[in-house]
Amino acid sequence: MKLFRYKHFPYAIGVTFVVLSAAVAYGEDRAASKLAEAQFKSMDTDHDDRLSPAEHAAGAKRMFDMMDANKDGKVTSAEMDAAQQKISGKKRHGEKKMSSREKIKVVDTDGDGTLTAAEHEAGSRKMFDKMDGDKDGFLTREELAAGHAKLLMRQQ
């Protein structure tokens, strides 16, 4: 399938909110849909058309590892911005979407302005629970896409 042969696919595997936020931030519904589908397929390792908490957590870990460019165990807003740009090919813009700094602040439990692997894992678990609209313990494609779109909107 051509969907899995695009240039940056190795970087896109498991990219939970980075990929979706980058695409949605530009209002590119079609691009967001394609990226969301690629993300879902890469995370759905048992091919049952739903994401278990373990599949989501594994995808989130791969995303964290990809964003942690200097491999120091922490992700800064600059590293997150660079990852978004690498995946989408564009810089993030748009006042309605959360900035990388704002995304980090949501799960930065020690308030140091960076995201550790443990903070990212805990935040990913909470995000999974919020996105699981029917509370069946799994995420469908629709729940993943809708959840990311909603959770990444800047709170007014």
C-alpha positions as YAML, in Angstrom:
chain: A
units: angstrom
residues:
- id: 1
  name: MET
  ca: [0.00, 0.00, 0.00]
- id: 2
  name: LYS
  ca: [1.35, 3.40, -0.95]
- id: 3
  name: LEU
  ca: [0.16, 4.89, 2.35]
- id: 4
  name: PHE
  ca: [3.03, 3.13, 4.09]
- id: 5
  name: ARG
  ca: [5.74, 4.10, 1.60]
- id: 6
  name: TYR
  ca: [5.89, 7.84, 2.13]
- id: 7
  name: LYS
  ca: [9.28, 9.32, 2.92]
- id: 8
  name: HIS
  ca: [8.90, 9.86, 6.67]
- id: 9
  name: PHE
  ca: [7.04, 6.66, 7.58]
- id: 10
  name: PRO
  ca: [9.70, 5.41, 10.02]
- id: 11
  name: TYR
  ca: [9.24, 8.60, 12.01]
- id: 12
  name: ALA
  ca: [5.45, 8.42, 11.90]
- id: 13
  name: ILE
  ca: [5.11, 5.03, 13.54]
- id: 14
  name: GLY
  ca: [3.42, 5.47, 16.85]
- id: 15
  name: VAL
  ca: [3.25, 9.22, 16.66]
- id: 16
  name: THR
  ca: [0.22, 9.83, 18.77]
- id: 17
  name: PHE
  ca: [-0.57, 13.50, 19.15]
- id: 18
  name: VAL
  ca: [2.38, 14.90, 17.20]
- id: 19
  name: VAL
  ca: [1.18, 13.70, 13.81]
- id: 20
  name: LEU
  ca: [-2.44, 14.59, 14.31]
- id: 21
  name: SER
  ca: [-1.75, 17.98, 15.80]
- id: 22
  name: ALA
  ca: [0.62, 18.89, 12.98]
- id: 23
  name: ALA
  ca: [-1.88, 17.96, 10.28]
- id: 24
  name: VAL
  ca: [-4.99, 19.32, 11.98]
- id: 25
  name: ALA
  ca: [-3.20, 22.58, 12.87]
- id: 26
  name: TYR
  ca: [-3.08, 23.43, 9.19]
- id: 27
  name: GLY
  ca: [-6.76, 22.69, 8.61]
- id: 28
  name: GLU
  ca: [-5.82, 19.93, 6.19]
- id: 29
  name: ASP
  ca: [-8.63, 17.50, 6.91]
- id: 30
  name: ARG
  ca: [-7.59, 15.14, 4.13]
- id: 31
  name: ALA
  ca: [-3.96, 15.08, 5.24]
- id: 32
  name: ALA
  ca: [-5.03, 14.64, 8.85]
- id: 33
  name: SER
  ca: [-7.24, 11.75, 7.83]
- id: 34
  name: LYS
  ca: [-4.43, 9.99, 5.94]
- id: 35
  name: LEU
  ca: [-1.97, 10.52, 8.77]
- id: 36
  name: ALA
  ca: [-4.50, 9.39, 11.36]
- id: 37
  name: GLU
  ca: [-5.12, 6.23, 9.34]
- id: 38
  name: ALA
  ca: [-1.39, 5.53, 9.01]
- id: 39
  name: GLN
  ca: [-0.95, 6.15, 12.72]
- id: 40
  name: PHE
  ca: [-3.82, 3.87, 13.63]
- id: 41
  name: LYS
  ca: [-2.57, 1.06, 11.38]
- id: 42
  name: SER
  ca: [0.96, 1.31, 12.74]
- id: 43
  name: MET
  ca: [-0.30, 1.09, 16.32]
- id: 44
  name: ASP
  ca: [-2.87, -1.67, 15.71]
- id: 45
  name: THR
  ca: [-0.29, -4.46, 15.86]
- id: 46
  name: ASP
  ca: [-2.83, -7.28, 16.23]
- id: 47
  name: HIS
  ca: [-4.91, -5.93, 13.29]
- id: 48
  name: ASP
  ca: [-8.23, -6.11, 15.13]
- id: 49
  name: ASP
  ca: [-9.28, -2.57, 14.10]
- id: 50
  name: ARG
  ca: [-9.05, -1.21, 17.62]
- id: 51
  name: LEU
  ca: [-6.25, -0.06, 19.91]
- id: 52
  name: SER
  ca: [-5.72, -1.68, 23.26]
- id: 53
  name: PRO
  ca: [-4.14, 0.29, 26.09]
- id: 54
  name: ALA
  ca: [-0.92, -1.68, 25.51]
- id: 55
  name: GLU
  ca: [-0.85, -0.85, 21.78]
- id: 56
  name: HIS
  ca: [-1.49, 2.82, 22.52]
- id: 57
  name: ALA
  ca: [1.22, 2.86, 25.21]
- id: 58
  name: ALA
  ca: [3.74, 1.22, 22.86]
- id: 59
  name: GLY
  ca: [2.94, 3.82, 20.18]
- id: 60
  name: ALA
  ca: [3.33, 6.63, 22.71]
- id: 61
  name: LYS
  ca: [6.72, 5.25, 23.77]
- id: 62
  name: ARG
  ca: [7.90, 5.13, 20.15]
- id: 63
  name: MET
  ca: [6.71, 8.70, 19.73]
- id: 64
  name: PHE
  ca: [8.57, 9.86, 22.84]
- id: 65
  name: ASP
  ca: [11.75, 8.13, 21.70]
- id: 66
  name: MET
  ca: [11.46, 9.79, 18.27]
- id: 67
  name: MET
  ca: [10.90, 13.25, 19.76]
- id: 68
  name: ASP
  ca: [13.81, 12.93, 22.23]
- id: 69
  name: ALA
  ca: [16.36, 14.00, 19.63]
- id: 70
  name: ASN
  ca: [19.35, 14.22, 21.96]
- id: 71
  name: LYS
  ca: [18.39, 11.04, 23.85]
- id: 72
  name: ASP
  ca: [18.62, 12.65, 27.29]
- id: 73
  name: GLY
  ca: [15.33, 11.16, 28.49]
- id: 74
  name: LYS
  ca: [13.46, 14.46, 28.23]
- id: 75
  name: VAL
  ca: [11.54, 16.22, 25.47]
- id: 76
  name: THR
  ca: [11.64, 19.99, 25.24]
- id: 77
  name: SER
  ca: [9.18, 22.13, 23.33]
- id: 78
  name: ALA
  ca: [11.92, 22.73, 20.72]
- id: 79
  name: GLU
  ca: [12.34, 18.97, 20.23]
- id: 80
  name: MET
  ca: [8.58, 18.53, 19.94]
- id: 81
  name: ASP
  ca: [8.38, 21.37, 17.40]
- id: 82
  name: ALA
  ca: [11.23, 19.83, 15.39]
- id: 83
  name: ALA
  ca: [9.50, 16.43, 15.39]
- id: 84
  name: GLN
  ca: [6.24, 17.98, 14.19]
- id: 85
  name: GLN
  ca: [8.06, 19.81, 11.42]
- id: 86
  name: LYS
  ca: [9.99, 16.69, 10.39]
- id: 87
  name: ILE
  ca: [6.78, 14.68, 10.08]
- id: 88
  name: SER
  ca: [4.59, 17.29, 8.45]
- id: 89
  name: GLY
  ca: [7.24, 19.24, 6.55]
- id: 90
  name: LYS
  ca: [5.76, 22.46, 7.92]
- id: 91
  name: LYS
  ca: [6.04, 24.61, 11.00]
- id: 92
  name: ARG
  ca: [3.04, 24.57, 13.30]
- id: 93
  name: HIS
  ca: [0.78, 27.56, 13.15]
- id: 94
  name: GLY
  ca: [-2.71, 28.40, 14.22]
- id: 95
  name: GLU
  ca: [-3.98, 30.05, 17.34]
- id: 96
  name: LYS
  ca: [-6.64, 27.41, 18.02]
- id: 97
  name: LYS
  ca: [-4.20, 24.53, 18.48]
- id: 98
  name: MET
  ca: [-2.02, 24.02, 21.52]
- id: 99
  name: SER
  ca: [1.65, 24.88, 21.17]
- id: 100
  name: SER
  ca: [4.28, 22.31, 22.09]
- id: 101
  name: ARG
  ca: [4.95, 24.26, 25.27]
- id: 102
  name: GLU
  ca: [1.24, 24.09, 26.17]
- id: 103
  name: LYS
  ca: [1.08, 20.34, 25.43]
- id: 104
  name: ILE
  ca: [4.07, 19.72, 27.68]
- id: 105
  name: LYS
  ca: [2.59, 21.85, 30.46]
- id: 106
  name: VAL
  ca: [-0.54, 19.66, 30.55]
- id: 107
  name: VAL
  ca: [1.46, 16.57, 31.61]
- id: 108
  name: ASP
  ca: [4.57, 18.16, 33.15]
- id: 109
  name: THR
  ca: [3.99, 17.08, 36.73]
- id: 110
  name: ASP
  ca: [7.22, 18.52, 38.14]
- id: 111
  name: GLY
  ca: [6.78, 21.88, 36.36]
- id: 112
  name: ASP
  ca: [10.29, 21.98, 34.85]
- id: 113
  name: GLY
  ca: [9.05, 22.73, 31.31]
- id: 114
  name: THR
  ca: [10.25, 19.42, 29.88]
- id: 115
  name: LEU
  ca: [8.54, 16.10, 29.39]
- id: 116
  name: THR
  ca: [10.10, 12.97, 30.88]
- id: 117
  name: ALA
  ca: [9.28, 9.47, 29.66]
- id: 118
  name: ALA
  ca: [7.33, 8.80, 32.87]
- id: 119
  name: GLU
  ca: [5.30, 12.02, 32.49]
- id: 120
  name: HIS
  ca: [4.62, 11.20, 28.84]
- id: 121
  name: GLU
  ca: [3.52, 7.66, 29.71]
- id: 122
  name: ALA
  ca: [1.16, 8.88, 32.44]
- id: 123
  name: GLY
  ca: [-0.24, 11.58, 30.14]
- id: 124
  name: SER
  ca: [-0.73, 9.03, 27.37]
- id: 125
  name: ARG
  ca: [-2.71, 6.78, 29.73]
- id: 126
  name: LYS
  ca: [-4.97, 9.68, 30.74]
- id: 127
  name: MET
  ca: [-5.41, 10.67, 27.09]
- id: 128
  name: PHE
  ca: [-6.40, 7.09, 26.20]
- id: 129
  name: ASP
  ca: [-9.03, 7.07, 28.94]
- id: 130
  name: LYS
  ca: [-10.47, 10.41, 27.80]
- id: 131
  name: MET
  ca: [-10.56, 9.34, 24.14]
- id: 132
  name: ASP
  ca: [-12.29, 6.03, 24.93]
- id: 133
  name: GLY
  ca: [-15.77, 7.46, 24.40]
- id: 134
  name: ASP
  ca: [-17.72, 4.25, 24.88]
- id: 135
  name: LYS
  ca: [-15.50, 3.15, 27.81]
- id: 136
  name: ASP
  ca: [-14.96, -0.34, 26.37]
- id: 137
  name: GLY
  ca: [-11.21, -0.23, 27.04]
- id: 138
  name: PHE
  ca: [-10.25, 0.15, 23.37]
- id: 139
  name: LEU
  ca: [-9.93, 2.99, 20.87]
- id: 140
  name: THR
  ca: [-11.51, 2.90, 17.43]
- id: 141
  name: ARG
  ca: [-10.15, 4.94, 14.53]
- id: 142
  name: GLU
  ca: [-12.93, 7.43, 15.09]
- id: 143
  name: GLU
  ca: [-12.29, 7.76, 18.82]
- id: 144
  name: LEU
  ca: [-8.57, 8.28, 18.21]
- id: 145
  name: ALA
  ca: [-9.08, 10.96, 15.57]
- id: 146
  name: ALA
  ca: [-11.87, 12.77, 17.42]
- id: 147
  name: GLY
  ca: [-10.09, 12.53, 20.74]
- id: 148
  name: HIS
  ca: [-6.87, 14.00, 19.45]
- id: 149
  name: ALA
  ca: [-8.68, 16.81, 17.67]
- id: 150
  name: LYS
  ca: [-10.59, 17.70, 20.85]
- id: 151
  name: LEU
  ca: [-7.73, 17.28, 23.32]
- id: 152
  name: LEU
  ca: [-5.31, 19.35, 21.26]
- id: 153
  name: MET
  ca: [-7.55, 22.39, 20.97]
- id: 154
  name: ARG
  ca: [-6.35, 25.34, 22.99]
- id: 155
  name: GLN
  ca: [-8.59, 25.81, 26.00]
- id: 156
  name: GLN
  ca: [-10.24, 29.22, 26.06]
...
